[in-house]
Amino acid sequence: MVDFLIHYYRRGAEPFRSLTDLCDAEALRLMGELYAEGSVFWERFKDPQDYLVTRRRIEAWMYEEFVAQGGTPRERRPIYLTLGRSRWAESVVDPLTAATTSEIEVPLAIFQDADLSFTYPDSMVSTMVAASRDPSTFQPGYHGELFTLLRIREIVERKGMPDDGWETRVPRRLAHYIEAQVWNRDPLREWYRGRS
């Protein structure tokens, strides 16, 4: 099992922040600054109003599902990372994204099981694919599902990581990794402070 998470963030910005912690006006302003046409990471903010509404709806669903599965979130909104290094991100990265994106590797061991949830792939892509139910891409049991650390470990032990031959069916242009949601920021803050 992979024993680390990766946090991707805009170069020069403070890491481990959530847009949905902000009021609408501030979130929309920030997304306007982050938007970069042609960037695989930053083009998602092209329609910031739609992104914000969708992100908040999905976060509310993830929160309720996480609690139902025994998670103990200390936050209403998570911080997003990936489980391990995403070969997808490395293979589709364009020069603009490479020039404007930084990453931090975070040890998985700093968290308790009840601090984390996971989706495959990115939570917005997962729910979009689940809503469409298109048989060419939709995979019951994976898309539109929230996983505990125990469940994602079982899947990875059985199938490997998505880039290691796992038949995923997700179009290559869409995020192709296991997303981790951190629902308790205290271990993250303490670990990050200890690096300085």
N, C-alpha and C positions, 0 to 999 in steps of 0.2 A: 504494500500500500504506500502511496506517495505520502510523505510526512511533512509537506509544507504547502502553503498557500501563496499565491501571487496577487498583489494589489497593483493594478494599473491606474495611473492618474496623470493629470496634465502637468507636464514639466513646469516647474516654477510655482505650482500651487501647493497648498497644504494637503498631504495625503489623509486618507481615512475620514473623509467628509461625505455627507449625504445631501444631495440636492433637496430631498423632500423634508429635511429638517428646516428649510428656509420658508419664509412666507412666499406666496405666489410671485409677487413683484420681484423679490430678490432672486428667486430661483429662475425666473424667466430672463432676468438681466444676465445672470451668470451663464445660462445656456447660450444666450446670444454671444457672449465672449468666448465660450468653448467651441461653438460651432466652427467647423472647418470643412468646406466643400471638398469632396474627394478623399477625405480621411476615413479609413475604415472604422476608427474609434469615434471620431468627433462629428461625423456627418449625421449621427443619430439625433442631434439637436436641431435639425433643419426646421422642424415644426415643434417648437418648445412647448406650446400649450398642450398639444396632443400628447407629447411625451410625458409631461408632468401628470396629466389626468390618468394616463395609462399606468405609469409607474406607481402612483398612489393607490390605484385600484388593485394592482398586483401585490403590492406590499401589504395591503389590508388582508387579502386572501392568504398570503404566506404567513402572516402573523397568526391568524386564526388557525390555520392548518398546523403550524408549528406547536402552538399551545395544545391542540387536540392530540398531537403525537407525543406529548410529554415534555416538550421544550420549555425552558424557563426564560423567556426573553426579558431583558432589563430595559430594552429600548422598543419603541414602536416601529422604528425604521432601521433596517440593517445597514451594515457596511459591506460592500461587495468585493469579493476576491475570486480567484479561480483555484480549483484543486490542482496543484502542480503547475508546471509550465505548459502553456498552451502552444502546441506546435501549429495549430490553426492560426493563432494570432501571429506567430512568427512567419508563417508562409504567406499570409495575405497582407502583411504590413506594407504600406506604401511609404515613400520618402517623407511625406508630410506627417503621417502618423509617427514614424520613427523619430522625426525631429522634434515632435511635441509631446511625446509620451515617456514617462518614467515608470519604473516598477520597483516594488519592494517584496522580497521573499520573507514570509512570516512562518515561523515554526508552528505546525499544527498542535504540538504538545502544550502550547501556552493556554489552550482552551479546554474547558470541560465539554463533554458530549452535549450537554443541554444548552450550550452557548451557540451552536452552529446548526444550520440547515443547509440543504443542497438542492439544486435543480439541474436537470440535464435537458437542453443546454442552458444558456443564459435564461433567466426566469421570464423575460419578456418574449423571447423566441419560443420557449417551451409552451407558454400559455397561448401564444398565437397559433402554433402548430396544433395544439390540442383543440382549440376553438374551431379550426378549419376542418379537422377530421379527414383531411385529404389522405386517402389510402397510400399514396405514393410517398408521403413523408411522415404521417402520424404513426407513432409507436405506442400503443396502450401499455401502461405500466411504467413509462418513462416520461412522456410529454404530458404536461399539466399536472405533474406529481411533485410533491415536496418530500425530500428524503432526510432522515436523521443521519448522523455520522455512522451509526451501526449499519444502516441499510445501504448507504453508499459504499461503505467498505466491502460489504458482501457482494455488491454488484461489480466493483472494481476487481475483487479477488476472482470472481467468476468470469468476467468478460474482458478485463484489462481496462485501460483508459480509452476514451473515444478515439484517439489518434492511433491506437495500436491494433487496428483491425476490427474494432467493434462496429458492426453494421449499424450505422446511425440514421441514414436516409435524409438527414438534414441537408438542404442545399448548401454547397460550399460557401456561398456568399454570406450565409448567416453564421452567427457565433457557434462554434463547434468545440465546446469544452464543458466541464462540470463547474457550475458556478457555486460558490460558497457564500452564505449569508451569515455575517457575524451579528448576533443579537445581544451581545454583552461586550461593550467597548472597553471596559476596565482592563482586562488582560492585554488588549491591544495597546492601550495608552501606556501601561506600565512597561511593556516590552519595548515600545518605541522610544520612550524616555530613557530607558536603560542603554540604548544604542548611542545616545548623544555623548 
